[in-house]
């Protein structure tokens, strides 16, 4: 496969395993393996799956003004985040539109790790450079380590136990949205109890050269290789937004029902616009969508009520977990009540689709022993 896209350190591993590679966010990435997307989804929901998410960015932010800078640049608070913890939030423009959604980790008093989405890495870094130059000149250093590192996600009810067995001193006591530094397969790694599937699991940040050995160790322990196709189904089942679908620079966290990730008690870029929406109501709102069978809704399908425009689908898939088709979309507030039946225009064919609450899927409560950790 001759490509001008970037490749992760696991590219050859994916090709050797028979993965179908596709361009995504400027990278050549596996969309699925020979067993297929549905089998990969089931593996994550019932056991453990492993994803190469090295296309995501890794930006280290440090300096005497790093905390103040992140408080200004992010909807979530850096100053209240404890060392050893991570937080999900958004990066907004002045109008409240979402430049990117991200997880950031507090590594020290004035040192952080921030994970931007693949296609947004350069946009985020350019935006950060502008903000630093305007308000925090000389006080913030941004070190993009994307090409020097790899990021693996092991997800599922057995994932934490699998990863723990491979880590020096294990991962006992690692809480959700916490991280620890340890050694895995002879390499120094950072392990965060985070993910994008709706299941428990970890993400492992490692030197790029160490990623193939860690991948082989986890697959050898039983983790099933998974691609972008399964990742999209899993995140849609769990009601997790994807930038470019549910989020973009013309869409706000209020409209996306992500207000719980906004700290209005501090000042930040876009705060005034988001407060205005919060207090006065938004143009439209994100909802879940569901229809029977395997005829999945697709992004851009129009939604209406008796022929009157009501909104648009942003994501959709067939869910093997729930054995139905489901999705997400934006609708006008008057059509957002769960149970509302809408008309979906599927390339000229009108089908009924029902508004549902999000998330579609919540992982079942499992005993500590069932997670093997």
SVG drawing of the C-alpha trace seen along z (x, -y; Angstrom):
<svg xmlns="http://www.w3.org/2000/svg" viewBox="-47 -39 60 55">
<polyline fill="none" stroke="black" stroke-width="0.4" points="0.0,0.0 1.7,-3.1 0.5,-6.2 1.5,-9.7 -0.3,-9.3 1.6,-8.9 2.0,-5.4 2.1,-4.2 4.9,-2.0 2.3,0.9 1.6,0.5 3.6,3.6 1.9,5.6 -1.5,4.7 -0.7,5.6 0.8,8.9 -2.4,9.7 -4.5,9.2 -6.0,5.9 -7.7,3.7 -6.0,0.4 -7.7,-2.9 -6.7,-6.6 -8.0,-8.3 -7.1,-11.8 -3.9,-11.8 -2.8,-8.3 -3.0,-4.8 -5.1,-2.9 -6.7,0.5 -10.5,0.4 -11.0,4.1 -9.3,7.4 -10.3,10.7 -12.8,11.7 -14.9,8.6 -16.3,5.6 -19.1,7.4 -16.8,10.0 -14.4,7.3 -17.3,5.4 -18.4,8.6 -14.8,9.2 -14.7,5.8 -18.1,6.1 -17.5,9.6 -13.7,9.9 -11.0,7.6 -10.0,5.9 -6.9,3.9 -6.8,0.8 -3.9,-1.1 -4.8,-4.7 -1.4,-6.2 -3.0,-8.5 -4.2,-10.5 -1.9,-13.4 0.4,-13.5 1.2,-17.1 3.2,-17.8 2.4,-21.2 4.7,-22.7 6.0,-25.9 5.2,-28.4 1.9,-29.4 0.9,-25.9 -2.0,-25.6 -3.3,-29.2 -3.0,-28.6 -5.1,-25.3 -7.7,-26.9 -8.1,-29.6 -7.9,-27.2 -10.1,-24.3 -13.7,-24.1 -12.6,-21.9 -10.4,-23.1 -6.7,-22.3 -6.2,-24.0 -8.6,-21.7 -7.3,-18.5 -5.1,-16.5 -1.7,-15.2 -2.3,-11.6 -5.7,-12.2 -7.2,-12.9 -10.2,-14.9 -12.3,-15.1 -13.3,-18.5 -13.5,-20.6 -11.3,-23.2 -13.6,-26.0 -13.3,-29.0 -14.7,-32.5 -18.2,-31.5 -18.3,-28.4 -17.7,-26.1 -15.7,-22.9 -12.2,-23.0 -11.6,-19.6 -12.6,-17.4 -9.8,-16.0 -8.5,-14.2 -5.7,-15.8 -3.6,-14.3 -1.9,-16.3 1.6,-14.9 3.0,-17.5 2.4,-21.0 3.0,-22.6 3.2,-19.7 0.4,-18.1 -0.3,-15.6 -3.1,-16.5 -4.5,-14.1 -6.0,-15.8 -7.9,-13.9 -5.8,-12.8 -7.2,-15.2 -7.2,-18.1 -3.7,-17.9 -2.3,-20.7 -5.4,-22.8 -5.1,-22.4 -1.4,-23.1 -1.8,-26.2 -4.6,-27.5 -2.6,-26.9 0.3,-28.7 -1.9,-31.7 -3.3,-31.7 0.1,-31.4 1.5,-34.2 -1.4,-36.5 -1.7,-35.8 1.1,-33.6 4.2,-34.4 7.3,-32.9 5.3,-30.9 4.3,-27.8 6.2,-25.2 4.3,-22.8 6.2,-19.7 4.5,-17.5 5.6,-13.9 3.1,-12.2 5.8,-10.8 8.1,-9.6 5.4,-7.7 2.6,-5.2 -0.8,-4.9 -2.6,-1.6 -6.1,-1.1 -7.0,2.3 -10.8,2.2 -13.3,4.6 -14.3,6.3 -11.0,8.3 -8.8,5.6 -7.6,4.1 -6.6,7.5 -4.7,8.4 -2.8,5.2 -2.1,5.5 -0.5,8.9 2.0,7.3 2.9,4.3 5.5,4.2 3.7,4.1 0.3,4.5 -2.4,1.8 -4.2,2.5 -6.0,-0.6 -5.9,-2.5 -9.1,-4.4 -11.1,-5.5 -9.6,-8.6 -6.4,-8.1 -2.9,-7.3 0.3,-5.7 3.8,-5.3 5.2,-1.7 7.1,0.7 5.5,3.0 7.5,5.5 10.7,3.8 9.6,0.2 8.7,-2.8 5.0,-3.5 2.2,-5.7 -1.1,-3.7 -4.4,-5.6 -7.7,-4.0 -9.5,-5.7 -11.0,-4.7 -13.6,-5.4 -15.7,-2.3 -18.1,-2.5 -16.2,0.4 -13.6,0.5 -10.0,0.6 -6.7,-1.2 -4.7,-3.3 -1.0,-2.7 1.4,-5.5 4.8,-3.9 7.9,-4.8 7.1,-4.1 9.7,-1.3 8.2,0.6 4.6,0.7 4.9,3.9 6.1,5.9 3.3,4.6 0.7,5.3 2.0,8.8 1.9,9.4 -1.7,8.2 -2.9,10.2 -1.0,13.2 -2.9,12.7 -6.2,12.9 -7.0,9.3 -8.6,9.3 -7.2,6.8 -9.8,4.2 -10.0,1.5 -11.7,-1.8 -14.9,-0.2 -15.5,1.5 -14.3,-1.6 -17.0,-3.6 -19.8,-1.1 -18.7,-0.9 -18.6,-4.7 -22.0,-5.1 -23.5,-2.4 -22.0,-4.3 -23.3,-7.7 -19.8,-9.2 -19.4,-12.1 -16.9,-12.1 -15.4,-15.4 -16.5,-15.9 -19.8,-14.3 -21.4,-15.3 -18.8,-18.1 -17.2,-20.8 -16.4,-24.5 -20.0,-25.4 -21.4,-23.1 -21.2,-23.9 -20.9,-21.7 -24.3,-23.0 -26.0,-21.7 -24.1,-18.4 -25.4,-18.0 -21.8,-18.1 -22.4,-20.8 -21.2,-18.5 -17.7,-19.0 -17.9,-22.8 -16.6,-24.6 -18.5,-27.9 -16.8,-29.1 -13.6,-30.0 -13.0,-32.1 -12.2,-30.4 -12.4,-30.9 -16.0,-30.8 -17.5,-31.0 -19.8,-34.0 -21.3,-32.3 -21.9,-29.1 -23.5,-30.9 -25.9,-32.7 -26.9,-29.4 -27.3,-27.8 -29.5,-30.6 -31.5,-31.2 -31.7,-27.8 -29.8,-26.3 -30.8,-26.1 -30.8,-22.3 -29.9,-19.4 -28.2,-16.0 -30.4,-13.0 -30.1,-9.2 -31.9,-7.6 -33.1,-4.0 -34.9,-1.9 -35.3,1.9 -33.3,4.1 -29.9,3.5 -30.8,0.6 -28.5,-1.8 -29.0,-5.6 -26.1,-7.5 -24.6,-10.9 -26.4,-13.7 -29.7,-11.8 -32.4,-14.5 -35.0,-14.2 -38.5,-15.6 -42.0,-15.5 -44.8,-15.5 -42.5,-16.8 -41.3,-19.7 -37.5,-19.7 -36.7,-18.5 -32.9,-17.8 -30.2,-15.6 -28.4,-12.3 -24.7,-12.7 -23.7,-9.0 -25.3,-5.6 -24.6,-1.9 -26.0,1.5 -25.4,2.5 -24.5,6.2 -24.8,5.6 -28.4,4.4 -29.3,6.2 -30.9,3.0 -29.8,0.0 -29.1,-3.1 -27.4,-6.5 -27.2,-10.1 -28.3,-13.3 -29.3,-16.9 -32.9,-17.9 -34.8,-21.1 -35.6,-21.1 -39.3,-20.5 -38.5,-17.1 -36.0,-15.9 -38.3,-14.1 -37.5,-10.3 -40.2,-8.4 -40.7,-11.0 -41.1,-9.4 -39.4,-11.2 -39.1,-10.6 -35.7,-9.8 -34.9,-10.4 -32.7,-7.5 -31.7,-8.5 -35.3,-9.2 -36.8,-6.4 -38.7,-7.6 -38.3,-5.5 -39.6,-6.1 -36.9,-6.5 -37.4,-7.0 -35.7,-9.5 -34.1,-7.8 -32.0,-8.9 -28.3,-8.6 -26.3,-6.5 -27.8,-3.5 -25.6,-1.1 -24.2,-1.1 -21.8,1.6 -23.3,4.0 -22.0,3.8 -19.5,6.6 -17.9,8.0 -14.3,7.1 -13.2,10.7 -14.9,10.8 -12.6,8.0 -9.5,10.0 -8.2,6.9"/>
</svg>
